[in-house]
Amino acid sequence: MIALVGGDVAVRRPDHVVVETASGVGYRLGVSAETLRQVPAVGHAVSLHAHLIVRDDALMLYGFATEEERDLFLLLIGVQSVGPKVAQAVLSGGSPRELIAALVAGDAGRFQAVPGIGKRTAERIVAELREKVGVPDLEVPEISVRRGDDPRVLARILKGKAMSDRDYIELVQARREWIEAVEASTAGFDALLSPTLSVVAPPIADVAPGAERDEAFFRINALMVRNTSVVNMLDGCALTLPCHRPDQLPVGLMVWHGCMRDDAVLCTALQVETALKGVGADRKPTRL
């Protein structure tokens, strides 16, 4: 049994990596998007937990950034109709902590959203694994406070330390229900468009820490991240087309849609970009 593979990253692809060991042997490991995010660039050292699946026609090796992810992978492939590729797709949808919280909360919709998983399989995953995973360890790691950190940002971060396990699970469930509601209401659209307007940065003195300046700080902060915050909360994908002229403040048009809708966003953005270039035939086209 191969339990751990360490060496230098020789190949790094969306669904697999090749790790060359000190002996010169390269191991190809299938990885989830969650693990891939923690794999360094080619040439750098890496160590991955592994699991080997032996079949009559193939030997398939899978890599994991953590033991928790590997354990969850083993539980998933033990469910009927869930093979290694589907299990890796599930693991690509979030951290082990988030997926376990979804299982505990009975959130079948979280798993039904994974390509290759239907309603029955999603419900089976929850039914079979809910009791096995138990309540996730939601212990909050120590947060280091450095001199110069903005106290208003720290206040938001430290609120998480007071959150109970139940609160976290309920929050995850509420977010999933919101995502499902938005996806249902936008299912008939190729993509959604949101204008991104320029924001003139205020003088630092106007938003420096201080109760009398908090209102200005939060107002500017909300303006700057208003569009991206919504899409991030929805697990969506987006891109912004710049629409301003060189002598103007930056403005743009954000094209976005829900999770795993990258193809629709890219196709729609290309059409929108072409349309914007043709606006105002009597004027010099906007360079995008």
Backbone as CSV, one residue per row, in Angstrom:
resi,resn,N_x,N_y,N_z,CA_x,CA_y,CA_z,C_x,C_y,C_z
1,MET,0.846,-1.196,0.000,0.000,0.000,0.000,0.883,1.248,0.000
2,ILE,0.623,2.164,-0.929,1.346,3.431,-0.987,0.550,4.444,-0.175
3,ALA,1.105,4.927,0.927,0.391,5.830,1.820,0.852,7.275,1.707
4,LEU,2.073,7.483,1.209,2.622,8.843,1.141,3.605,8.920,-0.017
5,VAL,3.504,10.008,-0.790,4.431,10.222,-1.901,5.062,11.598,-1.729
6,GLY,6.394,11.630,-1.686,7.101,12.891,-1.518,8.173,13.066,-2.575
7,GLY,8.380,14.291,-2.991,9.385,14.575,-4.009,9.165,15.947,-4.600
8,ASP,9.641,16.139,-5.831,9.473,17.406,-6.527,8.324,17.322,-7.527
9,VAL,7.583,18.405,-7.661,6.476,18.450,-8.617,7.056,18.504,-10.030
10,ALA,6.763,17.473,-10.843,7.244,17.423,-12.224,6.180,17.893,-13.210
11,VAL,4.922,17.598,-12.890,3.789,17.984,-13.741,2.665,18.442,-12.829
12,ARG,1.987,19.504,-13.229,0.865,20.032,-12.437,-0.289,20.333,-13.381
13,ARG,-1.340,19.522,-13.337,-2.492,19.650,-14.226,-3.764,19.816,-13.384
14,PRO,-4.880,20.241,-14.031,-6.115,20.472,-13.263,-6.615,19.263,-12.486
15,ASP,-6.356,18.045,-12.985,-6.898,16.863,-12.312,-5.833,15.899,-11.802
16,HIS,-4.561,16.209,-12.028,-3.523,15.326,-11.540,-2.179,16.037,-11.448
17,VAL,-1.272,15.431,-10.693,0.104,15.920,-10.611,1.028,14.724,-10.757
18,VAL,2.253,14.998,-11.153,3.288,13.963,-11.192,4.385,14.394,-10.231
19,VAL,4.685,13.503,-9.280,5.707,13.786,-8.276,6.912,12.888,-8.540
20,GLU,8.058,13.503,-8.763,9.293,12.742,-8.999,10.032,12.566,-7.675
21,THR,10.224,11.317,-7.283,10.884,11.029,-6.016,12.400,11.118,-6.169
22,ALA,13.100,10.992,-5.054,14.572,11.082,-5.060,15.200,9.995,-5.915
23,SER,14.495,8.879,-6.080,15.029,7.771,-6.878,14.834,7.981,-8.372
24,GLY,14.153,9.068,-8.743,13.944,9.344,-10.158,12.658,8.781,-10.729
25,VAL,11.845,8.151,-9.889,10.566,7.593,-10.328,9.473,8.645,-10.183
26,GLY,8.670,8.807,-11.215,7.580,9.773,-11.162,6.246,9.087,-10.919
27,TYR,5.503,9.557,-9.931,4.196,8.989,-9.605,3.106,9.954,-10.044
28,ARG,2.159,9.453,-10.817,1.009,10.259,-11.249,-0.115,10.076,-10.241
29,LEU,-0.559,11.172,-9.641,-1.615,11.104,-8.633,-2.797,11.966,-9.059
30,GLY,-3.972,11.379,-9.080,-5.177,12.164,-9.302,-5.448,13.022,-8.079
31,VAL,-5.791,14.268,-8.267,-6.018,15.166,-7.132,-7.297,15.971,-7.336
32,SER,-7.873,16.386,-6.242,-9.035,17.272,-6.279,-8.555,18.707,-6.436
33,ALA,-9.474,19.598,-6.769,-9.124,21.014,-6.860,-8.680,21.541,-5.505
34,GLU,-9.236,20.985,-4.432,-8.870,21.412,-3.080,-7.410,21.086,-2.792
35,THR,-6.978,19.896,-3.172,-5.576,19.518,-2.981,-4.665,20.287,-3.925
36,LEU,-5.105,20.462,-5.170,-4.270,21.144,-6.164,-3.902,22.551,-5.712
37,ARG,-4.816,23.207,-5.001,-4.528,24.552,-4.513,-3.345,24.575,-3.548
38,GLN,-3.055,23.432,-2.942,-1.961,23.371,-1.970,-0.697,22.728,-2.537
39,VAL,-0.747,22.396,-3.832,0.437,21.848,-4.496,1.226,23.006,-5.106
40,PRO,2.514,23.117,-4.792,3.312,24.232,-5.310,3.597,24.096,-6.804
41,ALA,4.282,25.061,-7.353,4.612,25.073,-8.774,5.610,23.963,-9.107
42,VAL,5.730,23.673,-10.398,6.665,22.653,-10.868,8.078,22.976,-10.379
43,GLY,8.763,21.937,-9.901,10.126,22.117,-9.418,10.235,22.229,-7.913
44,HIS,9.118,22.481,-7.254,9.130,22.624,-5.798,8.769,21.288,-5.122
45,ALA,9.188,21.149,-3.887,8.954,19.921,-3.135,7.517,19.840,-2.638
46,VAL,6.996,18.622,-2.585,5.636,18.409,-2.102,5.552,17.023,-1.475
47,SER,4.633,16.860,-0.555,4.384,15.566,0.060,2.879,15.373,0.138
48,LEU,2.368,14.291,-0.447,0.932,14.048,-0.499,0.585,12.698,0.109
49,HIS,-0.465,12.672,0.908,-1.025,11.405,1.356,-1.619,10.718,0.131
50,ALA,-1.587,9.405,0.106,-1.989,8.704,-1.115,-2.864,7.496,-0.824
51,HIS,-3.585,7.086,-1.862,-4.372,5.849,-1.807,-4.322,5.208,-3.183
52,LEU,-3.986,3.926,-3.203,-3.864,3.174,-4.459,-5.085,2.297,-4.657
53,ILE,-5.705,2.406,-5.812,-6.844,1.566,-6.168,-6.391,0.596,-7.254
54,VAL,-6.530,-0.685,-6.979,-6.081,-1.730,-7.897,-7.287,-2.326,-8.612
55,ARG,-7.213,-2.290,-9.950,-8.264,-2.892,-10.771,-7.625,-3.834,-11.782
56,ASP,-8.433,-4.644,-12.431,-7.900,-5.623,-13.373,-7.136,-4.962,-14.512
57,ASP,-7.594,-3.776,-14.915,-6.989,-3.130,-16.082,-6.165,-1.892,-15.743
58,ALA,-6.039,-1.545,-14.468,-5.316,-0.311,-14.145,-4.963,-0.234,-12.666
59,LEU,-3.886,0.506,-12.403,-3.515,0.886,-11.044,-3.685,2.395,-10.962
60,MET,-4.578,2.865,-10.094,-4.883,4.292,-10.012,-4.470,4.829,-8.649
61,LEU,-3.606,5.839,-8.680,-3.085,6.425,-7.460,-3.672,7.819,-7.276
62,TYR,-4.177,8.105,-6.075,-4.797,9.398,-5.788,-4.049,10.070,-4.646
63,GLY,-3.892,11.390,-4.760,-3.155,12.149,-3.752,-4.037,13.130,-3.000
64,PHE,-3.664,13.399,-1.750,-4.469,14.278,-0.888,-3.556,15.149,-0.037
65,ALA,-3.951,16.387,0.117,-3.143,17.327,0.900,-3.194,16.998,2.386
66,THR,-4.305,16.398,2.849,-4.460,16.083,4.270,-5.013,14.675,4.451
67,GLU,-4.786,14.116,5.634,-5.356,12.811,5.946,-6.877,12.886,5.997
68,GLU,-7.403,14.040,6.434,-8.860,14.205,6.516,-9.506,14.061,5.141
69,GLU,-8.856,14.631,4.143,-9.412,14.523,2.792,-9.339,13.086,2.295
70,ARG,-8.245,12.405,2.581,-8.129,10.997,2.167,-9.183,10.140,2.855
71,ASP,-9.404,10.365,4.145,-10.410,9.591,4.867,-11.798,9.811,4.280
72,LEU,-12.094,11.055,3.912,-13.396,11.356,3.327,-13.516,10.713,1.951
73,PHE,-12.430,10.679,1.203,-12.409,10.011,-0.104,-12.761,8.529,0.050
74,LEU,-12.168,7.874,1.036,-12.430,6.453,1.261,-13.882,6.212,1.642
75,LEU,-14.461,7.105,2.417,-15.878,6.981,2.767,-16.753,7.144,1.527
76,LEU,-16.405,8.096,0.690,-17.215,8.376,-0.500,-17.218,7.213,-1.479
77,ILE,-16.054,6.620,-1.743,-16.008,5.533,-2.721,-16.663,4.267,-2.181
78,GLY,-16.981,4.265,-0.891,-17.710,3.142,-0.319,-19.208,3.244,-0.528
79,VAL,-19.665,4.377,-1.069,-21.086,4.575,-1.345,-21.400,4.066,-2.743
80,GLN,-22.496,3.367,-2.891,-22.902,2.838,-4.194,-23.022,3.964,-5.225
81,SER,-22.503,3.710,-6.424,-22.546,4.637,-7.563,-21.546,5.786,-7.456
82,VAL,-20.692,5.766,-6.444,-19.672,6.802,-6.307,-18.300,6.178,-6.541
83,GLY,-17.718,6.471,-7.698,-16.388,5.987,-8.014,-15.334,7.018,-7.650
84,PRO,-14.066,6.700,-7.894,-12.987,7.627,-7.547,-13.105,8.995,-8.195
85,LYS,-13.480,9.044,-9.477,-13.577,10.338,-10.161,-14.684,11.199,-9.573
86,VAL,-15.815,10.580,-9.281,-16.917,11.331,-8.684,-16.526,11.778,-7.274
87,ALA,-15.839,10.924,-6.535,-15.400,11.286,-5.189,-14.454,12.480,-5.241
88,GLN,-13.562,12.494,-6.236,-12.649,13.621,-6.387,-13.411,14.900,-6.750
89,ALA,-14.462,14.753,-7.540,-15.284,15.921,-7.880,-15.968,16.483,-6.641
90,VAL,-16.420,15.593,-5.761,-17.038,16.038,-4.506,-16.014,16.784,-3.659
91,LEU,-14.826,16.227,-3.535,-13.778,16.849,-2.731,-13.328,18.191,-3.298
92,SER,-13.533,18.386,-4.602,-13.176,19.661,-5.222,-14.140,20.772,-4.831
93,GLY,-15.256,20.391,-4.231,-16.283,21.370,-3.899,-16.094,22.087,-2.577
94,GLY,-15.018,21.798,-1.864,-14.810,22.477,-0.587,-13.818,21.731,0.280
95,SER,-13.498,22.307,1.402,-12.573,21.665,2.338,-13.280,20.496,3.024
96,PRO,-12.523,19.532,3.562,-13.155,18.428,4.299,-14.077,18.937,5.400
97,ARG,-13.682,19.999,6.078,-14.506,20.559,7.149,-15.857,21.009,6.614
98,GLU,-15.855,21.688,5.469,-17.108,22.173,4.896,-17.979,21.025,4.421
99,LEU,-17.373,20.010,3.794,-18.143,18.873,3.291,-18.720,18.046,4.437
100,ILE,-17.952,17.877,5.496,-18.451,17.135,6.655,-19.604,17.893,7.305
101,ALA,-19.476,19.218,7.376,-20.560,20.026,7.936,-21.825,19.873,7.101
102,ALA,-21.666,19.792,5.771,-22.823,19.606,4.891,-23.465,18.240,5.128
103,LEU,-22.648,17.216,5.363,-23.170,15.879,5.654,-23.949,15.877,6.962
104,VAL,-23.357,16.477,7.992,-24.010,16.519,9.299,-25.330,17.278,9.217
105,ALA,-25.354,18.331,8.387,-26.569,19.137,8.248,-27.603,18.488,7.326
106,GLY,-27.237,17.359,6.686,-28.163,16.699,5.768,-28.362,17.454,4.471
107,ASP,-27.334,18.182,4.071,-27.417,19.051,2.889,-27.148,18.256,1.611
108,ALA,-28.154,17.508,1.138,-27.996,16.715,-0.082,-27.799,17.600,-1.307
109,GLY,-28.350,18.797,-1.274,-28.209,19.710,-2.413,-26.764,20.052,-2.701
110,ARG,-25.938,20.116,-1.671,-24.510,20.424,-1.842,-23.853,19.377,-2.732
111,PHE,-24.249,18.123,-2.580,-23.642,17.029,-3.339,-24.327,16.833,-4.690
112,GLN,-25.599,17.160,-4.766,-26.308,17.062,-6.037,-25.767,18.065,-7.051
113,ALA,-25.169,19.139,-6.576,-24.611,20.156,-7.471,-23.327,19.689,-8.147
114,VAL,-22.756,18.577,-7.671,-21.513,18.062,-8.249,-21.817,17.344,-9.558
115,PRO,-21.092,17.630,-10.641,-21.309,16.937,-11.916,-21.165,15.427,-11.753
116,GLY,-22.143,14.689,-12.273,-22.103,13.236,-12.186,-22.891,12.663,-11.031
117,ILE,-23.440,13.530,-10.180,-24.225,13.059,-9.038,-25.668,13.519,-9.183
118,GLY,-26.575,12.562,-9.190,-27.997,12.878,-9.265,-28.607,12.981,-7.878
119,LYS,-29.904,13.213,-7.849,-30.597,13.402,-6.577,-30.509,12.166,-5.688
120,ARG,-30.728,10.978,-6.274,-30.715,9.759,-5.467,-29.334,9.488,-4.878
121,THR,-28.306,9.668,-5.693,-26.947,9.424,-5.201,-26.580,10.425,-4.114
122,ALA,-26.974,11.680,-4.302,-26.684,12.707,-3.295,-27.362,12.355,-1.975
123,GLU,-28.609,11.930,-2.043,-29.326,11.552,-0.827,-28.712,10.315,-0.181
124,ARG,-28.207,9.386,-1.020,-27.565,8.180,-0.497,-26.263,8.532,0.227
125,ILE,-25.505,9.478,-0.338,-24.255,9.908,0.306,-24.533,10.441,1.703
126,VAL,-25.535,11.294,1.791,-25.879,11.878,3.094,-26.375,10.803,4.050
127,ALA,-27.262,9.927,3.566,-27.851,8.900,4.432,-26.797,7.941,4.983
128,GLU,-25.820,7.548,4.139,-24.834,6.557,4.550,-23.667,7.139,5.342
129,LEU,-23.346,8.396,5.095,-22.149,8.964,5.715,-22.431,9.917,6.868
130,ARG,-23.663,10.349,7.008,-23.984,11.349,8.024,-23.571,10.906,9.418
131,GLU,-23.872,9.667,9.763,-23.544,9.177,11.099,-22.068,8.808,11.219
132,LYS,-21.456,8.435,10.098,-20.062,7.990,10.139,-19.089,9.136,10.391
133,VAL,-19.394,10.305,9.843,-18.441,11.413,9.978,-18.547,12.095,11.335
134,GLY,-19.719,12.009,11.988,-19.906,12.662,13.278,-19.878,14.168,13.135
135,VAL,-19.718,14.860,14.245,-19.668,16.323,14.239,-18.248,16.756,13.943
136,PRO,-18.038,17.618,12.947,-16.689,18.043,12.597,-16.014,18.819,13.721
137,ASP,-14.699,18.705,13.733,-13.914,19.463,14.704,-13.836,20.901,14.241
138,LEU,-14.560,21.766,14.901,-14.626,23.161,14.482,-13.801,24.070,15.381
139,GLU,-12.796,23.483,16.003,-11.948,24.292,16.869,-11.266,25.396,16.057
140,VAL,-11.393,26.599,16.491,-10.817,27.734,15.770,-9.349,27.875,16.138
141,PRO,-8.449,27.881,15.132,-7.031,28.030,15.449,-6.751,29.396,16.055
142,GLU,-5.646,29.472,16.753,-5.273,30.740,17.357,-5.043,31.791,16.276
143,ILE,-5.534,32.976,16.516,-5.387,34.073,15.561,-4.330,35.028,16.098
144,SER,-3.286,35.204,15.310,-2.212,36.099,15.747,-2.570,37.534,15.398
145,VAL,-2.354,38.415,16.339,-2.629,39.844,16.145,-1.300,40.575,16.049
146,ARG,-1.124,41.280,14.961,0.119,42.009,14.749,-0.096,43.503,14.925
147,ARG,0.931,44.146,15.300,0.863,45.590,15.472,0.553,46.235,14.123
148,GLY,-0.390,47.106,14.106,-0.765,47.772,12.866,-1.994,47.173,12.201
149,ASP,-2.455,45.993,12.677,-3.675,45.397,12.111,-4.863,46.306,12.397
150,ASP,-5.745,46.423,11.423,-6.924,47.267,11.596,-7.865,46.617,12.618
151,PRO,-8.183,47.270,13.707,-9.047,46.672,14.747,-10.436,46.315,14.230
152,ARG,-10.904,47.030,13.193,-12.250,46.726,12.677,-12.254,45.419,11.905
153,VAL,-11.169,45.136,11.206,-11.049,43.857,10.502,-10.880,42.722,11.504
154,LEU,-10.056,42.946,12.516,-9.851,41.933,13.544,-11.145,41.609,14.282
155,ALA,-11.960,42.619,14.513,-13.226,42.402,15.216,-14.107,41.434,14.449
156,ARG,-14.102,41.543,13.125,-14.905,40.628,12.305,-14.356,39.207,12.389
157,ILE,-13.021,39.091,12.286,-12.402,37.768,12.315,-12.646,37.083,13.659
158,LEU,-12.481,37.836,14.743,-12.597,37.257,16.080,-14.022,36.847,16.430
159,LYS,-15.010,37.336,15.684,-16.388,36.905,15.933,-16.534,35.407,15.713
160,GLY,-15.708,34.857,14.823,-15.795,33.428,14.549,-15.434,32.557,15.733
161,LYS,-14.639,33.077,16.641,-14.239,32.292,17.803,-15.415,32.017,18.734
162,ALA,-16.433,32.853,18.662,-17.592,32.680,19.530,-18.668,31.794,18.888
163,MET,-18.436,31.347,17.648,-19.444,30.560,16.940,-19.410,29.103,17.399
164,SER,-20.561,28.574,17.727,-20.650,27.173,18.151,-20.694,26.253,16.934
165,ASP,-20.512,24.944,17.168,-20.600,23.965,16.085,-21.954,24.049,15.395
166,ARG,-23.005,24.117,16.200,-24.362,24.163,15.643,-24.564,25.431,14.807
167,ASP,-24.048,26.552,15.312,-24.185,27.800,14.560,-23.508,27.691,13.197
168,TYR,-22.334,27.096,13.185,-21.592,26.964,11.930,-22.351,26.081,10.944
169,ILE,-22.845,24.941,11.420,-23.573,24.024,10.541,-24.836,24.692,10.005
170,GLU,-25.545,25.410,10.862,-26.755,26.104,10.412,-26.416,27.197,9.397
171,LEU,-25.292,27.866,9.584,-24.866,28.897,8.643,-24.547,28.294,7.285
172,VAL,-23.858,27.163,7.286,-23.537,26.471,6.033,-24.829,26.069,5.313
173,GLN,-25.795,25.546,6.076,-27.070,25.126,5.492,-27.831,26.321,4.918
174,ALA,-27.850,27.423,5.661,-28.569,28.613,5.189,-27.939,29.150,3.907
175,ARG,-26.607,29.131,3.854,-25.931,29.600,2.646,-26.263,28.712,1.457
176,ARG,-26.280,27.389,1.673,-26.616,26.467,0.589,-28.036,26.699,0.095
177,GLU,-28.965,26.933,0.997,-30.348,27.196,0.589,-30.450,28.481,-0.219
178,TRP,-29.679,29.479,0.162,-29.671,30.744,-0.591,-29.102,30.520,-1.983
179,ILE,-28.019,29.749,-2.083,-27.415,29.454,-3.386,-28.406,28.720,-4.268
180,GLU,-29.107,27.737,-3.710,-30.074,26.968,-4.491,-31.210,27.868,-4.983
181,ALA,-31.659,28.791,-4.140,-32.741,29.694,-4.542,-32.306,30.607,-5.688
182,VAL,-31.090,31.132,-5.605,-30.586,32.014,-6.666,-30.374,31.224,-7.948
183,GLU,-29.819,30.011,-7.838,-29.597,29.186,-9.030,-30.911,28.845,-9.718
184,ALA,-31.960,28.589,-8.929,-33.266,28.276,-9.509,-33.850,29.472,-10.247
185,SER,-33.669,30.662,-9.694,-34.246,31.860,-10.312,-33.447,32.357,-11.509
186,THR,-32.205,31.911,-11.645,-31.367,32.381,-12.768,-31.051,31.274,-13.761
187,ALA,-31.679,30.110,-13.589,-31.355,28.949,-14.434,-31.578,29.216,-15.917
188,GLY,-32.543,30.069,-16.253,-32.846,30.312,-17.658,-31.965,31.345,-18.330
189,PHE,-31.007,31.898,-17.619,-30.152,32.948,-18.174,-28.766,32.396,-18.503
190,ASP,-28.181,32.909,-19.592,-26.814,32.522,-19.949,-25.822,33.076,-18.932
191,ALA,-26.086,34.268,-18.446,-25.225,34.905,-17.444,-25.949,36.140,-16.921
192,LEU,-25.396,36.750,-15.906,-25.971,37.967,-15.349,-24.942,39.085,-15.457
193,LEU,-25.426,40.312,-15.601,-24.550,41.464,-15.780,-24.715,42.431,-14.617
194,SER,-23.603,42.888,-14.093,-23.619,43.865,-13.006,-22.582,44.941,-13.298
195,PRO,-22.979,46.195,-13.300,-22.002,47.265,-13.549,-21.056,47.430,-12.368
196,THR,-19.804,47.661,-12.665,-18.832,47.964,-11.620,-18.398,49.401,-11.815
197,LEU,-18.694,50.236,-10.848,-18.429,51.665,-10.955,-17.149,52.028,-10.226
198,SER,-16.556,53.105,-10.658,-15.311,53.550,-10.037,-15.578,54.129,-8.654
199,VAL,-14.631,53.943,-7.768,-14.706,54.495,-6.424,-13.419,55.285,-6.172
200,VAL,-13.572,56.560,-5.889,-12.400,57.385,-5.606,-11.925,57.119,-4.191
201,ALA,-10.691,56.678,-4.067,-10.159,56.351,-2.750,-10.098,57.595,-1.868
202,PRO,-10.614,57.516,-0.654,-10.591,58.678,0.250,-9.211,58.828,0.892
203,PRO,-8.907,59.964,1.442,-7.658,60.123,2.194,-7.624,59.140,3.361
204,ILE,-6.466,58.601,3.647,-6.339,57.617,4.726,-6.840,58.175,6.050
205,ALA,-6.596,59.452,6.263,-7.016,60.063,7.523,-8.529,59.994,7.724
206,ASP,-9.287,59.973,6.611,-10.748,59.953,6.706,-11.297,58.597,7.136
207,VAL,-10.506,57.539,6.964,-10.996,56.191,7.295,-10.076,55.483,8.288
208,ALA,-9.171,56.226,8.909,-8.277,55.636,9.908,-9.097,55.136,11.096
209,PRO,-8.577,54.145,11.848,-9.317,53.614,12.999,-9.787,54.715,13.940
210,GLY,-11.014,54.587,14.335,-11.615,55.591,15.212,-13.114,55.551,15.057
211,ALA,-13.827,55.546,16.178,-15.285,55.389,16.144,-15.956,56.401,15.235
212,GLU,-15.454,57.644,15.219,-16.093,58.689,14.418,-15.879,58.491,12.923
213,ARG,-14.914,57.599,12.544,-14.640,57.374,11.129,-15.071,55.990,10.651
214,ASP,-15.648,55.182,11.554,-16.051,53.823,11.184,-17.102,53.823,10.082
215,GLU,-18.052,54.742,10.160,-19.129,54.785,9.163,-18.555,54.985,7.767
216,ALA,-17.596,55.907,7.627,-16.975,56.151,6.325,-16.201,54.924,5.853
217,PHE,-15.514,54.260,6.774,-14.742,53.066,6.428,-15.639,51.973,5.866
218,PHE,-16.710,51.650,6.577,-17.587,50.569,6.143,-18.334,50.929,4.854
219,ARG,-18.642,52.194,4.679,-19.327,52.614,3.445,-18.408,52.422,2.235
220,ILE,-17.160,52.862,2.333,-16.208,52.698,1.233,-15.903,51.224,0.991
221,ASN,-15.734,50.475,2.072,-15.438,49.048,1.948,-16.571,48.312,1.241
222,ALA,-17.799,48.639,1.603,-18.955,47.987,0.974,-19.055,48.336,-0.503
223,LEU,-18.731,49.576,-0.862,-18.775,49.979,-2.268,-17.745,49.224,-3.098
224,MET,-16.563,49.045,-2.548,-15.477,48.421,-3.308,-15.698,46.930,-3.553
225,VAL,-16.357,46.241,-2.640,-16.495,44.786,-2.775,-17.945,44.354,-2.950
226,ARG,-18.834,45.284,-3.301,-20.257,44.944,-3.319,-20.583,43.833,-4.320
227,ASN,-20.019,43.877,-5.517,-20.336,42.857,-6.520,-19.619,41.544,-6.241
228,THR,-18.315,41.611,-5.989,-17.554,40.380,-5.765,-18.001,39.663,-4.501
229,SER,-18.437,40.382,-3.482,-18.897,39.742,-2.251,-20.103,38.859,-2.509
230,VAL,-21.024,39.334,-3.333,-22.226,38.556,-3.643,-21.861,37.289,-4.406
231,VAL,-21.029,37.424,-5.438,-20.657,36.263,-6.246,-19.861,35.256,-5.418
232,ASN,-18.966,35.728,-4.562,-18.200,34.821,-3.710,-19.114,34.058,-2.753
233,MET,-20.087,34.739,-2.185,-21.007,34.086,-1.268,-21.842,33.021,-1.975
234,LEU,-22.080,33.226,-3.272,-22.876,32.286,-4.060,-22.032,31.174,-4.672
235,ASP,-20.726,31.147,-4.376,-19.813,30.176,-4.991,-19.849,30.302,-6.508
236,GLY,-20.080,31.511,-6.994,-20.190,31.724,-8.429,-18.860,32.002,-9.095
237,CYS,-18.917,32.254,-10.396,-17.729,32.614,-11.160,-18.046,33.888,-11.938
238,ALA,-17.045,34.722,-12.155,-17.285,36.012,-12.791,-16.023,36.548,-13.434
239,LEU,-16.215,37.476,-14.348,-15.108,38.251,-14.893,-15.645,39.640,-15.202
240,THR,-14.767,40.616,-15.247,-15.179,41.989,-15.493,-14.536,42.519,-16.764
241,LEU,-15.350,43.111,-17.616,-14.870,43.724,-18.849,-14.647,45.211,-18.599
242,PRO,-13.422,45.709,-18.730,-13.190,47.150,-18.554,-13.840,47.930,-19.690
243,CYS,-14.523,49.024,-19.363,-15.268,49.791,-20.367,-14.845,51.263,-20.438
244,HIS,-13.843,51.646,-19.701,-13.489,53.063,-19.644,-12.437,53.413,-20.705
245,ARG,-12.381,54.698,-20.990,-11.349,55.210,-21.882,-10.109,55.539,-21.061
246,PRO,-8.969,55.675,-21.732,-7.721,55.935,-20.992,-7.768,57.150,-20.074
247,ASP,-8.567,58.149,-20.421,-8.594,59.371,-19.616,-9.736,59.384,-18.607
248,GLN,-10.371,58.232,-18.396,-11.500,58.152,-17.489,-11.171,57.270,-16.282
249,LEU,-11.957,57.455,-15.228,-11.834,56.557,-14.083,-12.264,55.152,-14.498
250,PRO,-11.659,54.111,-13.930,-11.991,52.738,-14.340,-13.422,52.340,-13.995
251,VAL,-14.137,51.848,-14.995,-15.470,51.278,-14.819,-15.509,49.983,-15.620
252,GLY,-16.440,49.130,-15.295,-16.508,47.861,-16.001,-17.882,47.235,-15.938
253,LEU,-17.997,46.095,-16.573,-19.246,45.335,-16.584,-18.913,43.915,-16.163
254,MET,-19.412,43.496,-15.005,-19.130,42.167,-14.494,-20.131,41.169,-15.056
255,VAL,-19.613,40.114,-15.671,-20.428,39.028,-16.205,-20.262,37.848,-15.247
256,TRP,-21.381,37.352,-14.719,-21.256,36.291,-13.725,-22.408,35.295,-13.786
257,HIS,-22.187,34.162,-13.151,-23.219,33.127,-13.018,-22.844,32.248,-11.838
258,GLY,-23.593,31.181,-11.650,-23.402,30.330,-10.481,-22.217,29.397,-10.580
259,CYS,-22.125,28.498,-9.612,-21.011,27.557,-9.510,-20.921,26.655,-10.743
260,MET,-19.684,26.426,-11.203,-19.395,25.549,-12.335,-20.020,26.038,-13.646
261,ARG,-20.245,27.339,-13.773,-20.805,27.893,-15.007,-19.784,28.749,-15.751
262,ASP,-18.514,28.384,-15.617,-17.443,29.135,-16.251,-17.635,29.243,-17.763
263,ASP,-18.071,28.134,-18.387,-18.236,28.141,-19.848,-19.275,29.164,-20.281
264,ALA,-20.395,29.241,-19.551,-21.443,30.198,-19.896,-20.955,31.626,-19.706
265,VAL,-20.200,31.859,-18.640,-19.681,33.203,-18.372,-18.717,33.631,-19.464
266,LEU,-17.811,32.746,-19.857,-16.818,33.091,-20.874,-17.473,33.346,-22.227
267,CYS,-18.435,32.505,-22.613,-19.119,32.679,-23.902,-19.911,33.986,-23.926
268,THR,-20.633,34.259,-22.849,-21.425,35.486,-22.788,-20.517,36.714,-22.776
269,ALA,-19.427,36.647,-22.032,-18.502,37.782,-21.959,-17.911,38.097,-23.329
270,LEU,-17.623,37.065,-24.112,-17.073,37.284,-25.454,-18.083,38.007,-26.341
271,GLN,-19.352,37.614,-26.231,-20.395,38.281,-27.022,-20.609,39.718,-26.562
272,VAL,-20.591,39.925,-25.251,-20.761,41.280,-24.713,-19.591,42.165,-25.131
273,GLU,-18.385,41.618,-25.072,-17.204,42.383,-25.465,-17.297,42.805,-26.930
274,THR,-17.736,41.884,-27.783,-17.890,42.197,-29.205,-18.931,43.292,-29.408
275,ALA,-20.034,43.202,-28.648,-21.095,44.209,-28.770,-20.606,45.575,-28.302
276,LEU,-19.852,45.604,-27.213,-19.362,46.872,-26.688,-18.379,47.531,-27.645
277,LYS,-17.594,46.754,-28.329,-16.638,47.314,-29.275,-17.343,47.985,-30.444
278,GLY,-18.558,47.516,-30.749,-19.286,48.071,-31.886,-20.188,49.226,-31.533
279,VAL,-20.255,49.614,-30.246,-21.116,50.718,-29.822,-20.535,52.042,-30.301
280,GLY,-21.383,52.845,-30.915,-20.946,54.177,-31.348,-20.029,54.114,-32.548
281,ALA,-20.600,53.779,-33.712,-19.796,53.628,-34.924,-19.101,54.929,-35.309
282,ASP,-19.664,56.069,-34.877,-19.076,57.361,-35.224,-17.989,57.774,-34.245
283,ARG,-17.737,56.940,-33.236,-16.713,57.259,-32.259,-15.645,56.175,-32.274
284,LYS,-14.514,56.508,-31.750,-13.443,55.531,-31.647,-13.873,54.449,-30.677
285,PRO,-13.843,53.150,-31.088,-14.301,52.076,-30.210,-13.503,52.010,-28.920
286,THR,-14.196,51.614,-27.861,-13.523,51.448,-26.581,-12.584,50.259,-26.636
287,ARG,-11.384,50.433,-26.174,-10.412,49.339,-26.168,-10.659,48.465,-24.933
288,LEU,-10.927,47.158,-25.142,-11.232,46.250,-24.045,-10.114,45.234,-23.874
